[in-house]
Amino acid sequence: MSNQMNQVVQEYALLADLYAQMMEKVKDSTAWDAKEPGHVQKVICLIEQAGETEQRAIDAIKQAFPETIGNRFEDIGLR
């Protein structure tokens, strides 16, 4: 596997972990019911981290397959 694909795999593994953390926080109804001040902020932070992680994964995919992705813009049948 290429270095770029290793990065893609690592980024999506991190994304899966961030998602699991988000779901854990969201399912913690006690914290929501108590309106713990840091709870919502933690979920927001995890969502921001997930967005940045996904963008890094997308960028790594674009680097791994630049020619293939570039070719699709010229041929409508490949879109």
MIDOSE-1310 file (N, C-alpha, C; in nm, 2 decimals, decimal comma, always signed):
residues 79
msnq	+0,08/-0,12/+0,00/+0,00/+0,00/+0,00/+0,09/+0,12/+0,00; +0,05/+0,22/-0,08/+0,13/+0,35/-0,09/+0,12/+0,43/+0,04; +0,22/+0,52/+0,05/+0,22/+0,61/+0,17/+0,09/+0,70/+0,17; +0,04/+0,74/+0,06/-0,08/+0,82/+0,05/-0,20/+0,74/+0,10
mnqv	-0,20/+0,62/+0,06/-0,32/+0,53/+0,10/-0,31/+0,50/+0,25; -0,19/+0,48/+0,30/-0,17/+0,46/+0,45/-0,22/+0,58/+0,52; -0,20/+0,70/+0,47/-0,25/+0,83/+0,53/-0,40/+0,83/+0,53; -0,46/+0,79/+0,42/-0,60/+0,78/+0,40/-0,66/+0,69/+0,51
vqey	-0,60/+0,57/+0,52/-0,65/+0,47/+0,61/-0,64/+0,53/+0,76; -0,53/+0,59/+0,79/-0,51/+0,65/+0,92/-0,61/+0,76/+0,95; -0,63/+0,84/+0,85/-0,73/+0,95/+0,88/-0,87/+0,90/+0,90; -0,91/+0,80/+0,82/-1,04/+0,75/+0,84/-1,06/+0,67/+0,96
alla	-0,95/+0,60/+1,01/-0,95/+0,54/+1,14/-0,97/+0,64/+1,25; -0,90/+0,75/+1,24/-0,91/+0,86/+1,34/-1,06/+0,92/+1,33; -1,11/+0,93/+1,21/-1,25/+0,98/+1,19/-1,35/+0,89/+1,26; -1,33/+0,76/+1,25/-1,42/+0,66/+1,31/-1,41/+0,67/+1,46
dlya	-1,29/+0,69/+1,51/-1,27/+0,71/+1,66/-1,34/+0,84/+1,71; -1,32/+0,94/+1,63/-1,39/+1,07/+1,67/-1,54/+1,05/+1,67; -1,59/+0,98/+1,57/-1,74/+0,95/+1,56/-1,78/+0,88/+1,68; -1,71/+0,78/+1,72/-1,74/+0,70/+1,84/-1,74/+0,78/+1,97
qmme	-1,65/+0,87/+1,98/-1,64/+0,96/+2,09/-1,76/+1,06/+2,09; -1,80/+1,10/+1,97/-1,92/+1,19/+1,96/-2,04/+1,12/+2,01; -2,06/+0,99/+1,96/-2,18/+0,92/+1,99/-2,18/+0,89/+2,14; -2,07/+0,87/+2,20/-2,06/+0,84/+2,35/-2,11/+0,97/+2,42
kvkd	-2,06/+1,08/+2,38/-2,11/+1,21/+2,44/-2,26/+1,23/+2,42; -2,30/+1,21/+2,30/-2,44/+1,23/+2,27/-2,54/+1,14/+2,35; -2,49/+1,02/+2,37/-2,57/+0,92/+2,44/-2,57/+0,94/+2,59; -2,48/+1,02/+2,64/-2,47/+1,05/+2,78/-2,59/+1,15/+2,82
staw	-2,71/+1,09/+2,84/-2,82/+1,17/+2,86/-2,81/+1,25/+3,00; -2,74/+1,19/+3,09/-2,73/+1,26/+3,22/-2,66/+1,39/+3,21; -2,56/+1,40/+3,13/-2,48/+1,52/+3,11/-2,57/+1,62/+3,03; -2,65/+1,57/+2,93/-2,74/+1,66/+2,86/-2,85/+1,72/+2,95
dake	-2,90/+1,63/+3,03/-3,01/+1,67/+3,12/-2,96/+1,77/+3,23; -2,84/+1,75/+3,27/-2,78/+1,84/+3,37/-2,73/+1,97/+3,31; -2,73/+1,97/+3,17/-2,67/+2,09/+3,10/-2,53/+2,12/+3,14; -2,45/+2,02/+3,15/-2,31/+2,04/+3,19/-2,25/+2,13/+3,09
pghv	-2,18/+2,24/+3,13/-2,13/+2,34/+3,04/-2,03/+2,29/+2,94; -1,94/+2,20/+2,98/-1,84/+2,16/+2,89/-1,88/+2,05/+2,79; -2,00/+1,99/+2,82/-2,04/+1,87/+2,74/-2,07/+1,91/+2,60; -2,15/+2,02/+2,58/-2,18/+2,06/+2,44/-2,06/+2,11/+2,37
qkvi	-1,97/+2,18/+2,44/-1,85/+2,23/+2,38/-1,76/+2,11/+2,34; -1,76/+2,01/+2,41/-1,68/+1,89/+2,38/-1,73/+1,83/+2,25; -1,86/+1,82/+2,23/-1,92/+1,76/+2,11/-1,89/+1,85/+1,99; -1,89/+1,98/+2,01/-1,86/+2,08/+1,91/-1,72/+2,06/+1,86
clie	-1,63/+2,05/+1,96/-1,49/+2,03/+1,93/-1,46/+1,90/+1,85; -1,53/+1,79/+1,89/-1,52/+1,67/+1,82/-1,56/+1,68/+1,68; -1,67/+1,75/+1,66/-1,73/+1,77/+1,52/-1,63/+1,85/+1,44; -1,57/+1,95/+1,49/-1,46/+2,03/+1,42/-1,34/+1,94/+1,39
qage	-1,30/+1,86/+1,48/-1,19/+1,77/+1,46/-1,22/+1,67/+1,35; -1,34/+1,62/+1,35/-1,39/+1,53/+1,24/-1,39/+1,59/+1,11; -1,43/+1,72/+1,10/-1,43/+1,79/+0,97/-1,29/+1,81/+0,92; -1,20/+1,84/+1,00/-1,06/+1,86/+0,96/-1,00/+1,73/+0,92
teqr	-1,03/+1,62/+1,00/-0,97/+1,49/+0,97/-1,02/+1,44/+0,83; -1,15/+1,46/+0,81/-1,21/+1,42/+0,68/-1,15/+1,50/+0,56; -1,12/+1,62/+0,58/-1,06/+1,70/+0,48/-0,92/+1,65/+0,45; -0,84/+1,62/+0,55/-0,71/+1,56/+0,53/-0,72/+1,43/+0,45
aida	-0,82/+1,35/+0,49/-0,83/+1,22/+0,41/-0,87/+1,24/+0,27; -0,96/+1,34/+0,24/-0,99/+1,37/+0,10/-0,87/+1,42/+0,03; -0,79/+1,51/+0,09/-0,67/+1,56/+0,03/-0,57/+1,45/+0,00; -0,56/+1,35/+0,09/-0,47/+1,24/+0,07/-0,52/+1,15/-0,05
ikqa	-0,65/+1,14/-0,06/-0,70/+1,06/-0,18/-0,67/+1,13/-0,31; -0,69/+1,26/-0,31/-0,66/+1,34/-0,43/-0,51/+1,33/-0,46; -0,42/+1,33/-0,37/-0,28/+1,31/-0,39/-0,25/+1,17/-0,44; -0,32/+1,07/-0,39/-0,29/+0,93/-0,43/-0,34/+0,90/-0,57
fpet	-0,45/+0,97/-0,61/-0,50/+0,94/-0,75/-0,52/+1,07/-0,83; -0,42/+1,15/-0,84/-0,45/+1,28/-0,91/-0,48/+1,27/-1,06; -0,42/+1,17/-1,12/-0,44/+1,15/-1,27/-0,58/+1,10/-1,29; -0,62/+1,00/-1,21/-0,76/+0,94/-1,23/-0,86/+1,05/-1,20
ignr	-0,85/+1,12/-1,09/-0,95/+1,22/-1,06/-0,95/+1,33/-1,17; -0,84/+1,37/-1,21/-0,83/+1,48/-1,31/-0,89/+1,43/-1,44; -0,88/+1,31/-1,48/-0,93/+1,26/-1,61/-1,08/+1,26/-1,61; -1,14/+1,25/-1,50/-1,29/+1,24/-1,49/-1,36/+1,37/-1,53
fedi	-1,29/+1,48/-1,52/-1,35/+1,61/-1,55/-1,37/+1,63/-1,70; -1,29/+1,56/-1,78/-1,29/+1,57/-1,92/-1,40/+1,48/-1,99; -1,43/+1,37/-1,92/-1,52/+1,27/-1,98/-1,64/+1,26/-1,89; -1,75/+1,31/-1,95/-1,88/+1,31/-1,87/-1,92/+1,17/-1,83
glr	-1,88/+1,07/-1,91/-1,92/+0,93/-1,88/-1,86/+0,88/-1,76; -1,75/+0,94/-1,71/-1,67/+0,89/-1,60/-1,71/+0,96/-1,47; -1,80/+1,06/-1,48/-1,84/+1,14/-1,36/-1,93/+1,06/-1,27
